[in-house]
Amino acid sequence: MVLLFDVGNTHTTIALTREGKEFEKYRISTSKYETEDELYAFLKSFFKDYVENLPIVVSSVVPSVNVVFEYFAQKYGNGEVYFVRAQDYDKIIWNVHYPKEIGADRVCDVIAAKKDYGNNCIVIDYGTAITIEVLRDGVYEGGAIMPGFAMMVNALFKGTAKLPLVELKPYPTFIGKDTESNIQIGAINATVGAVKYVVENIVKEFKETPKIIHTGGQSVFVKDIIDGTFDKDLTLRGMYYFYEEKKNTARKSLD
């Protein structure tokens, strides 16, 4: 069994898996744990299975919390902790200026997309930020980043005197009749339009039609208004594949 920690700016997804196919998972606020003991307390309250002495895989975009997992691995794990980094995964060519700058969650999405969907994919991950990844002929070519839905809504709320926080959901038309619907159209419908525009132009650079994959916690908001495959566990599978590759490499070096 392996413990996975997908650390985002807002939430951390914690998952337990045996073979990287099914995941027992929970989400907590990233700000809720600051020590290895607090993290262990969360795990004991969530999982029925034994969680001590396991290898740990971390996909983190919040460097300040990484030390917590190092301490956790020493005190409660088996000492093995694997941080996902593009430069540590050589099964994909990272054709960008600085591979080490690629967010760990994006790396996981690309690893899983290549393994499960093939060499030509576009992955859109809807989280605090919306990221777009381009895998062409098995090579990672880069992508795009834009504000996520909640970030857009919160920016309007915090940056104005009268605009309220509204429910995150697309509006069925493009002419709003009240403030709430106006914000939903601007923050959600328009953002989906931007995603479609970027993806449509990326597709033009492919020789064959790529697979379009949507993932991330906020992908639920776009399921009925955008085409493509929805894969809620893509990032977690990428984490597990990264772990598998590192373990296999370590075994070969010992043989």
LOROMAR-843182 format. One line per 5 residues: number of its first residue (from 1); their letters; for each residue x, y, z of N, C-alpha, C. Coordinates in nm, 3 decimals. Example, Ala and Ser with C-alpha at 12.3 -4.5 7.8 and 13.67 -1.06 7.14 Angstrom:
% LOROMAR-843182
1 = as = 1.319/-0.569/0.780/1.230/-0.450/0.780/1.320/-0.330/0.780  1.285/-0.225/0.708/1.367/-0.106/0.714/1.290/0.003/0.787
END
This chain:
% LOROMAR-843182
1 = mvllf = 0.083/-0.120/0.000/0.000/0.000/0.000/0.087/0.124/0.000  0.033/0.231/-0.057/0.107/0.357/-0.070/0.016/0.471/-0.027  0.073/0.569/0.044/0.001/0.690/0.083/0.035/0.801/-0.015  -0.068/0.867/-0.069/-0.048/0.976/-0.164/-0.098/1.106/-0.103  -0.021/1.212/-0.120/-0.061/1.344/-0.074/-0.053/1.441/-0.192
6 = dvgnt = -0.168/1.484/-0.241/-0.176/1.582/-0.349/-0.203/1.718/-0.287  -0.097/1.797/-0.270/-0.104/1.921/-0.193/-0.128/2.038/-0.288  -0.248/2.095/-0.280/-0.281/2.212/-0.359/-0.280/2.337/-0.275  -0.296/2.451/-0.339/-0.295/2.578/-0.267/-0.409/2.588/-0.167  -0.523/2.528/-0.200/-0.641/2.537/-0.113/-0.665/2.409/-0.035
11 = httia = -0.662/2.295/-0.104/-0.692/2.167/-0.041/-0.580/2.067/-0.064  -0.573/1.970/0.029/-0.484/1.855/0.013/-0.570/1.731/0.003  -0.550/1.655/-0.104/-0.617/1.526/-0.118/-0.524/1.419/-0.065  -0.574/1.338/0.028/-0.499/1.228/0.086/-0.561/1.099/0.035  -0.480/1.009/-0.019/-0.535/0.886/-0.076/-0.449/0.767/-0.036
16 = ltreg = -0.517/0.655/-0.020/-0.452/0.528/0.009/-0.483/0.434/-0.107  -0.381/0.368/-0.161/-0.403/0.280/-0.276/-0.309/0.160/-0.269  -0.353/0.051/-0.332/-0.270/-0.069/-0.339/-0.199/-0.079/-0.473  -0.271/-0.057/-0.582/-0.214/-0.076/-0.715/-0.233/0.045/-0.806  -0.276/0.158/-0.751/-0.293/0.278/-0.832/-0.416/0.277/-0.920
21 = kefek = -0.512/0.188/-0.891/-0.635/0.182/-0.970/-0.755/0.234/-0.893  -0.764/0.200/-0.768/-0.871/0.249/-0.681/-0.809/0.324/-0.565  -0.878/0.429/-0.521/-0.824/0.516/-0.418/-0.927/0.542/-0.310  -0.887/0.520/-0.186/-0.967/0.566/-0.072/-0.913/0.705/-0.040  -0.996/0.807/-0.057/-0.942/0.942/-0.053/-1.028/1.037/0.031
26 = yrist = -0.961/1.137/0.084/-1.024/1.241/0.165/-0.956/1.374/0.132  -1.028/1.483/0.159/-0.972/1.617/0.136/-0.974/1.697/0.264  -0.865/1.768/0.290/-0.858/1.860/0.403/-0.800/1.992/0.352  -0.821/2.098/0.428/-0.761/2.226/0.393/-0.610/2.218/0.411  -0.536/2.268/0.316/-0.390/2.264/0.325/-0.340/2.340/0.448
31 = skyet = -0.415/2.438/0.491/-0.375/2.518/0.607/-0.399/2.448/0.740  -0.461/2.329/0.739/-0.502/2.263/0.863/-0.390/2.186/0.932  -0.282/2.156/0.864/-0.175/2.078/0.927/-0.043/2.153/0.913  0.029/2.160/1.024/0.159/2.227/1.024/0.269/2.137/1.080  0.231/2.021/1.134/0.330/1.928/1.188/0.295/1.786/1.144
36 = edely = 0.394/1.697/1.156/0.372/1.557/1.120/0.269/1.491/1.213  0.260/1.537/1.337/0.165/1.478/1.431/0.021/1.517/1.397  0.001/1.642/1.355/-0.133/1.684/1.311/-0.175/1.605/1.188  -0.081/1.583/1.098/-0.112/1.507/0.977/-0.148/1.363/1.013  -0.076/1.304/1.104/-0.103/1.167/1.147/-0.242/1.158/1.212
41 = aflks = -0.279/1.259/1.289/-0.411/1.259/1.353/-0.523/1.258/1.248  -0.505/1.334/1.141/-0.604/1.332/1.033/-0.613/1.192/0.972  -0.499/1.131/0.946/-0.498/0.999/0.883/-0.569/0.896/0.969  -0.543/0.897/1.097/-0.604/0.800/1.188/-0.755/0.819/1.197  -0.801/0.942/1.177/-0.945/0.967/1.183/-1.015/0.928/1.053
46 = ffkdy = -0.939/0.922/0.943/-0.997/0.893/0.812/-0.995/0.744/0.778  -0.878/0.683/0.788/-0.858/0.551/0.731/-0.876/0.440/0.834  -0.947/0.337/0.795/-0.966/0.220/0.880/-0.843/0.129/0.872  -0.781/0.126/0.754/-0.664/0.041/0.735/-0.542/0.098/0.806  -0.447/0.013/0.825/-0.320/0.050/0.887/-0.245/0.150/0.799
51 = venlp = -0.202/0.263/0.851/-0.138/0.365/0.769/0.007/0.391/0.809  0.057/0.321/0.910/0.196/0.339/0.948/0.287/0.255/0.858  0.414/0.296/0.854/0.519/0.221/0.785/0.491/0.199/0.636  0.435/0.301/0.573/0.408/0.294/0.431/0.495/0.393/0.355  0.527/0.365/0.228/0.592/0.466/0.146/0.497/0.581/0.119
56 = ivvss = 0.551/0.700/0.097/0.471/0.821/0.080/0.511/0.888/-0.052  0.409/0.930/-0.128/0.432/1.005/-0.251/0.364/1.140/-0.235  0.437/1.247/-0.266/0.387/1.383/-0.246/0.392/1.461/-0.377  0.277/1.513/-0.418/0.270/1.610/-0.527/0.232/1.743/-0.463  0.328/1.833/-0.453/0.305/1.956/-0.377/0.334/2.081/-0.459
61 = vvpsv = 0.241/2.176/-0.453/0.266/2.308/-0.511/0.279/2.413/-0.400  0.296/2.363/-0.276/0.312/2.451/-0.160/0.442/2.411/-0.090  0.556/2.463/-0.133/0.686/2.419/-0.080/0.699/2.431/0.072  0.628/2.527/0.131/0.644/2.549/0.275/0.598/2.432/0.361  0.514/2.343/0.306/0.465/2.231/0.386/0.542/2.102/0.358
66 = nvvfe = 0.635/2.106/0.264/0.703/1.982/0.225/0.780/1.917/0.340  0.834/1.999/0.427/0.912/1.946/0.539/0.823/1.862/0.631  0.694/1.892/0.637/0.602/1.814/0.720/0.602/1.668/0.674  0.605/1.645/0.544/0.601/1.509/0.491/0.734/1.437/0.513  0.843/1.511/0.512/0.972/1.450/0.541/0.976/1.401/0.685
71 = yfaqk = 0.928/1.483/0.778/0.922/1.442/0.918/0.824/1.328/0.937  0.711/1.335/0.866/0.609/1.231/0.878/0.665/1.096/0.832  0.738/1.096/0.721/0.794/0.972/0.668/0.891/0.908/0.768  0.967/0.992/0.839/1.062/0.940/0.936/0.993/0.889/1.063  0.889/0.957/1.106/0.826/0.921/1.234/0.717/0.816/1.220
76 = ygnge = 0.637/0.825/1.112/0.522/0.736/1.099/0.527/0.648/0.973  0.605/0.687/0.874/0.614/0.609/0.752/0.726/0.508/0.760  0.770/0.460/0.644/0.883/0.365/0.641/1.013/0.434/0.602  1.010/0.567/0.604/1.129/0.644/0.568/1.135/0.683/0.422  1.049/0.622/0.339/1.049/0.652/0.196/0.950/0.765/0.166
81 = vyfvr = 0.999/0.874/0.108/0.911/0.982/0.065/0.957/1.026/-0.074  0.864/1.026/-0.169/0.893/1.059/-0.307/0.820/1.187/-0.344  0.895/1.293/-0.373/0.835/1.418/-0.418/0.835/1.419/-0.570  0.718/1.441/-0.629/0.705/1.440/-0.775/0.771/1.563/-0.834  0.866/1.541/-0.925/0.934/1.650/-0.996/0.957/1.606/-1.140
86 = aqdyd = 0.940/1.699/-1.233/0.959/1.666/-1.374/1.100/1.616/-1.400  1.199/1.681/-1.342/1.338/1.646/-1.369/1.375/1.507/-1.316  1.288/1.449/-1.232/1.314/1.315/-1.179/1.237/1.207/-1.255  1.171/1.244/-1.365/1.096/1.147/-1.444/1.141/1.157/-1.589  1.221/1.059/-1.631/1.283/1.067/-1.763/1.211/0.987/-1.871
91 = kiiwn = 1.092/0.937/-1.842/1.013/0.866/-1.943/0.941/0.963/-2.037  0.945/1.090/-2.004/0.885/1.194/-2.088/0.990/1.302/-2.113  0.996/1.350/-2.236/1.081/1.465/-2.267/1.003/1.591/-2.231  1.060/1.674/-2.145/0.994/1.796/-2.099/1.049/1.912/-2.182  0.984/1.940/-2.293/1.034/2.038/-2.390/0.991/2.181/-2.353
96 = vhypk = 1.042/2.225/-2.239/1.016/2.361/-2.191/1.148/2.419/-2.143  1.151/2.549/-2.118/1.276/2.614/-2.079/1.329/2.563/-1.944  1.239/2.549/-1.846/1.282/2.512/-1.711/1.190/2.403/-1.655  1.221/2.276/-1.681/1.135/2.166/-1.632/1.109/2.171/-1.482  1.208/2.219/-1.404/1.190/2.220/-1.259/1.080/2.317/-1.215
101 = eigad = 1.038/2.407/-1.304/0.932/2.501/-1.270/0.792/2.443/-1.291  0.782/2.328/-1.355/0.650/2.270/-1.381/0.590/2.223/-1.249  0.469/2.265/-1.218/0.403/2.224/-1.095/0.389/2.073/-1.086  0.405/2.018/-0.966/0.401/1.873/-0.947/0.267/1.814/-0.992  0.157/1.887/-0.969/0.026/1.838/-1.011/0.020/1.827/-1.164
106 = rvcdv = 0.081/1.921/-1.233/0.084/1.919/-1.379/0.168/1.801/-1.428  0.279/1.776/-1.360/0.363/1.661/-1.396/0.284/1.532/-1.383  0.210/1.518/-1.273/0.130/1.397/-1.251/0.024/1.380/-1.360  -0.041/1.490/-1.397/-0.144/1.483/-1.501/-0.084/1.434/-1.633  0.034/1.483/-1.667/0.098/1.446/-1.793/0.143/1.300/-1.790
111 = iaakk = 0.200/1.256/-1.679/0.244/1.117/-1.666/0.126/1.022/-1.685  0.015/1.050/-1.616/-0.102/0.962/-1.625/-0.168/0.969/-1.762  -0.172/1.088/-1.821/-0.233/1.103/-1.953/-0.157/1.020/-2.056  -0.025/1.027/-2.052/0.056/0.951/-2.149/0.037/0.801/-2.131  0.038/0.756/-2.008/0.027/0.612/-1.981/-0.112/0.557/-2.013
116 = dygnn = -0.216/0.635/-1.983/-0.353/0.585/-1.996/-0.424/0.626/-2.123  -0.379/0.734/-2.188/-0.452/0.785/-2.305/-0.366/0.796/-2.431  -0.236/0.782/-2.418/-0.152/0.786/-2.538/-0.065/0.909/-2.548  -0.001/0.923/-2.663/0.101/1.025/-2.682/0.049/1.163/-2.721  -0.079/1.173/-2.753/-0.134/1.302/-2.797/-0.256/1.338/-2.712
121 = civid = -0.233/1.427/-2.616/-0.337/1.462/-2.519/-0.330/1.611/-2.484  -0.445/1.664/-2.449/-0.452/1.795/-2.384/-0.527/1.774/-2.254  -0.464/1.812/-2.143/-0.524/1.793/-2.011/-0.559/1.928/-1.951  -0.684/1.943/-1.908/-0.726/2.064/-1.839/-0.759/2.027/-1.695  -0.690/2.088/-1.600/-0.707/2.058/-1.458/-0.767/2.182/-1.391
126 = ygtai = -0.887/2.164/-1.334/-0.962/2.274/-1.275/-0.943/2.274/-1.124  -0.856/2.361/-1.076/-0.833/2.375/-0.934/-0.835/2.521/-0.895  -0.755/2.558/-0.796/-0.742/2.699/-0.761/-0.706/2.780/-0.885  -0.612/2.726/-0.962/-0.585/2.776/-1.097/-0.627/2.669/-1.196  -0.655/2.709/-1.318/-0.685/2.615/-1.425/-0.559/2.600/-1.509
131 = tievl = -0.510/2.477/-1.521/-0.388/2.453/-1.598/-0.422/2.370/-1.722  -0.353/2.398/-1.829/-0.369/2.325/-1.955/-0.234/2.267/-1.992  -0.230/2.135/-2.015/-0.106/2.065/-2.048/-0.115/2.009/-2.190  -0.005/2.015/-2.262/-0.001/1.968/-2.400/0.103/1.857/-2.413  0.056/1.739/-2.450/0.142/1.625/-2.476/0.127/1.589/-2.624
136 = rdgvy = 0.231/1.612/-2.702/0.225/1.590/-2.846/0.335/1.493/-2.888  0.293/1.384/-2.951/0.387/1.279/-2.993/0.473/1.231/-2.877  0.411/1.226/-2.758/0.481/1.177/-2.640/0.573/1.276/-2.573  0.579/1.398/-2.626/0.664/1.503/-2.570/0.578/1.609/-2.502  0.617/1.647/-2.381/0.546/1.755/-2.313/0.592/1.888/-2.372
141 = eggai = 0.497/1.962/-2.430/0.530/2.085/-2.501/0.500/2.212/-2.421  0.445/2.199/-2.302/0.410/2.317/-2.223/0.260/2.329/-2.210  0.211/2.451/-2.190/0.068/2.470/-2.173/0.031/2.611/-2.136  -0.069/2.624/-2.051/-0.120/2.756/-2.012/-0.176/2.749/-1.870  -0.183/2.865/-1.807/-0.240/2.877/-1.671/-0.334/2.997/-1.671
146 = mpgfa = -0.451/2.979/-1.609/-0.544/3.090/-1.592/-0.610/3.080/-1.455  -0.671/3.186/-1.406/-0.738/3.180/-1.275/-0.852/3.079/-1.275  -0.867/3.010/-1.162/-0.978/2.916/-1.146/-1.108/2.988/-1.116  -1.217/2.911/-1.116/-1.350/2.970/-1.096/-1.361/3.040/-0.960  -1.320/2.972/-0.855/-1.331/3.032/-0.721/-1.243/3.155/-0.708
151 = mmvna = -1.126/3.152/-0.771/-1.037/3.268/-0.768/-1.102/3.388/-0.835  -1.171/3.365/-0.946/-1.239/3.473/-1.016/-1.350/3.533/-0.930  -1.432/3.447/-0.871/-1.542/3.494/-0.788/-1.490/3.568/-0.665  -1.385/3.512/-0.601/-1.329/3.577/-0.482/-1.264/3.710/-0.516  -1.203/3.720/-0.632/-1.140/3.846/-0.673/-1.245/3.956/-0.688
156 = lfkgt = -1.360/3.921/-0.746/-1.468/4.020/-0.760/-1.522/4.061/-0.624  -1.535/3.963/-0.534/-1.588/3.991/-0.399/-1.492/4.080/-0.320  -1.362/4.046/-0.323/-1.264/4.119/-0.242/-1.225/4.252/-0.305  -1.238/4.262/-0.436/-1.191/4.382/-0.504/-1.298/4.488/-0.527  -1.421/4.459/-0.484/-1.530/4.556/-0.502/-1.602/4.579/-0.371
161 = aklpl = -1.680/4.686/-0.366/-1.750/4.721/-0.242/-1.884/4.649/-0.227  -1.949/4.613/-0.338/-2.086/4.564/-0.327/-2.109/4.425/-0.387  -2.017/4.374/-0.466/-2.042/4.245/-0.529/-2.030/4.131/-0.427  -2.126/4.039/-0.424/-2.127/3.933/-0.323/-2.053/3.808/-0.370  -2.025/3.718/-0.276/-1.980/3.584/-0.311/-2.101/3.507/-0.364
166 = velkp = -2.083/3.433/-0.471/-2.195/3.361/-0.530/-2.162/3.213/-0.541  -2.266/3.135/-0.562/-2.248/2.991/-0.580/-2.171/2.963/-0.709  -2.079/2.867/-0.700/-2.000/2.830/-0.817/-2.081/2.737/-0.907  -2.136/2.792/-1.012/-2.205/2.710/-1.112/-2.225/2.795/-1.237  -2.222/2.733/-1.354/-2.245/2.809/-1.477/-2.390/2.851/-1.486
171 = yptfi = -2.414/2.964/-1.553/-2.550/3.014/-1.571/-2.602/2.963/-1.706  -2.730/2.925/-1.715/-2.781/2.861/-1.838/-2.789/2.952/-1.960  -2.784/3.083/-1.942/-2.783/3.174/-2.056/-2.667/3.271/-2.040  -2.651/3.361/-2.137/-2.539/3.455/-2.131/-2.585/3.598/-2.107  -2.711/3.614/-2.064/-2.761/3.745/-2.022/-2.818/3.729/-1.883
176 = gkdte = -2.750/3.784/-1.783/-2.795/3.772/-1.645/-2.897/3.878/-1.609  -2.992/3.841/-1.524/-3.098/3.932/-1.482/-3.079/3.984/-1.340  -2.975/3.937/-1.272/-2.946/3.986/-1.136/-2.794/3.978/-1.115  -2.749/4.029/-1.001/-2.605/4.036/-0.977/-2.542/3.897/-0.972  -2.609/3.804/-0.908/-2.554/3.668/-0.896/-2.531/3.606/-1.033
181 = sniqi = -2.631/3.613/-1.119/-2.617/3.552/-1.252/-2.513/3.627/-1.335  -2.503/3.758/-1.319/-2.402/3.836/-1.390/-2.261/3.787/-1.355  -2.238/3.764/-1.226/-2.107/3.718/-1.181/-2.080/3.575/-1.232  -2.179/3.489/-1.224/-2.161/3.351/-1.272/-2.127/3.347/-1.420  -2.191/3.431/-1.497/-2.160/3.437/-1.641/-2.017/3.485/-1.662
186 = gaina = -1.980/3.591/-1.591/-1.846/3.647/-1.611/-1.735/3.559/-1.558  -1.758/3.497/-1.442/-1.651/3.421/-1.377/-1.643/3.277/-1.425  -1.757/3.217/-1.457/-1.758/3.074/-1.490/-1.781/3.051/-1.639  -1.893/3.098/-1.692/-1.920/3.078/-1.835/-1.807/3.135/-1.922  -1.764/3.256/-1.887/-1.659/3.320/-1.968/-1.526/3.247/-1.955
191 = tvgav = -1.496/3.195/-1.836/-1.373/3.120/-1.817/-1.375/2.991/-1.898  -1.490/2.923/-1.900/-1.504/2.803/-1.983/-1.482/2.841/-2.130  -1.535/2.956/-2.171/-1.513/3.003/-2.308/-1.366/3.024/-2.337  -1.293/3.077/-2.240/-1.149/3.098/-2.258/-1.076/2.964/-2.271  -1.116/2.866/-2.188/-1.057/2.732/-2.198/-1.080/2.675/-2.337
196 = kyvve = -1.204/2.684/-2.386/-1.237/2.632/-2.519/-1.153/2.701/-2.626  -1.139/2.831/-2.616/-1.063/2.907/-2.716/-0.918/2.863/-2.719  -0.857/2.850/-2.601/-0.716/2.809/-2.595/-0.700/2.668/-2.650  -0.788/2.577/-2.607/-0.777/2.437/-2.650/-0.798/2.426/-2.802  -0.896/2.497/-2.855/-0.921/2.492/-2.999/-0.798/2.534/-3.078
201 = nivke = -0.727/2.633/-3.030/-0.608/2.679/-3.101/-0.489/2.586/-3.081  -0.481/2.520/-2.966/-0.376/2.420/-2.946/-0.397/2.302/-3.040  -0.522/2.258/-3.054/-0.554/2.143/-3.139/-0.504/2.165/-3.282  -0.505/2.289/-3.328/-0.461/2.319/-3.464/-0.314/2.284/-3.487  -0.237/2.271/-3.379/-0.095/2.242/-3.391/-0.066/2.092/-3.390
206 = fketp = -0.171/2.009/-3.381/-0.154/1.864/-3.383/-0.179/1.810/-3.523  -0.106/1.704/-3.558/-0.130/1.635/-3.685/-0.253/1.547/-3.676  -0.274/1.486/-3.559/-0.393/1.405/-3.535/-0.469/1.462/-3.416  -0.598/1.437/-3.413/-0.681/1.496/-3.307/-0.641/1.440/-3.171  -0.603/1.526/-3.078/-0.562/1.477/-2.946/-0.681/1.443/-2.857
211 = kiiht = -0.654/1.363/-2.757/-0.754/1.331/-2.656/-0.765/1.450/-2.560  -0.887/1.495/-2.535/-0.910/1.606/-2.442/-0.956/1.548/-2.309  -0.883/1.577/-2.202/-0.910/1.519/-2.071/-0.930/1.631/-1.970  -1.038/1.622/-1.894/-1.067/1.718/-1.789/-1.053/1.650/-1.653  -0.991/1.719/-1.558/-0.974/1.664/-1.425/-0.974/1.778/-1.324
216 = ggqsv = -0.956/1.746/-1.197/-0.952/1.849/-1.092/-1.086/1.864/-1.022  -1.080/1.915/-0.900/-1.199/1.924/-0.816/-1.311/2.006/-0.873  -1.279/2.112/-0.949/-1.384/2.200/-1.000/-1.427/2.165/-1.142  -1.378/2.052/-1.194/-1.423/2.008/-1.326/-1.571/1.971/-1.325  -1.624/1.944/-1.206/-1.767/1.910/-1.194/-1.855/2.023/-1.248
221 = fvkdi = -1.807/2.146/-1.242/-1.888/2.260/-1.285/-1.899/2.270/-1.437  -1.812/2.202/-1.510/-1.812/2.218/-1.655/-1.854/2.092/-1.729  -1.893/1.989/-1.655/-1.918/1.858/-1.715/-2.025/1.863/-1.823  -2.123/1.950/-1.807/-2.235/1.955/-1.903/-2.217/2.061/-2.011  -2.106/2.136/-2.008/-2.093/2.247/-2.103/-1.964/2.244/-2.184
226 = idgtf = -1.887/2.136/-2.171/-1.763/2.128/-2.248/-1.739/1.982/-2.284  -1.685/1.958/-2.402/-1.663/1.822/-2.450/-1.531/1.766/-2.399  -1.524/1.634/-2.394/-1.400/1.568/-2.354/-1.425/1.457/-2.255  -1.318/1.393/-2.213/-1.324/1.285/-2.114/-1.298/1.343/-1.976  -1.381/1.303/-1.879/-1.363/1.350/-1.742/-1.302/1.238/-1.659
231 = dkdlt = -1.188/1.267/-1.596/-1.112/1.166/-1.523/-1.075/1.223/-1.387  -1.153/1.191/-1.285/-1.136/1.254/-1.154/-1.009/1.209/-1.081  -0.955/1.092/-1.116/-0.838/1.040/-1.045/-0.709/1.048/-1.126  -0.708/1.129/-1.230/-0.591/1.137/-1.318/-0.465/1.173/-1.240  -0.472/1.277/-1.157/-0.354/1.323/-1.085/-0.303/1.217/-0.988
236 = lrgmy = -0.393/1.151/-0.918/-0.353/1.047/-0.823/-0.285/0.930/-0.894  -0.338/0.891/-1.011/-0.275/0.782/-1.085/-0.136/0.823/-1.132  -0.121/0.949/-1.173/0.011/0.998/-1.212/0.110/0.991/-1.098  0.064/1.021/-0.978/0.150/1.010/-0.860/0.195/0.866/-0.840  0.100/0.774/-0.855/0.133/0.632/-0.834/0.229/0.584/-0.944
241 = yfyee = 0.207/0.626/-1.069/0.297/0.586/-1.177/0.438/0.638/-1.155  0.447/0.762/-1.103/0.577/0.819/-1.069/0.646/0.731/-0.965  0.573/0.693/-0.863/0.627/0.606/-0.757/0.674/0.472/-0.815  0.590/0.412/-0.900/0.627/0.284/-0.961/0.758/0.294/-1.038  0.770/0.400/-1.117/0.891/0.418/-1.197/1.015/0.436/-1.109
246 = kknta = 1.004/0.514/-1.002/1.118/0.535/-0.914/1.156/0.406/-0.842  1.057/0.327/-0.802/1.085/0.200/-0.735/1.152/0.103/-0.832  1.099/0.095/-0.955/1.157/0.004/-1.054/1.301/0.042/-1.087  1.326/0.173/-1.098/1.462/0.220/-1.127/1.556/0.183/-1.013  1.507/0.197/-0.890/1.589/0.162/-0.774/1.622/0.013/-0.770
251 = rksld = 1.522/-0.070/-0.806/1.544/-0.215/-0.807/1.649/-0.253/-0.912  1.636/-0.192/-1.033/1.730/-0.225/-1.141/1.873/-0.188/-1.104  1.887/-0.078/-1.032/2.021/-0.034/-0.992/2.083/-0.130/-0.890  1.998/-0.205/-0.818/2.049/-0.299/-0.718/2.080/-0.435/-0.780  2.020/-0.463/-0.897/2.041/-0.593/-0.961/2.180/-0.604/-1.024
END
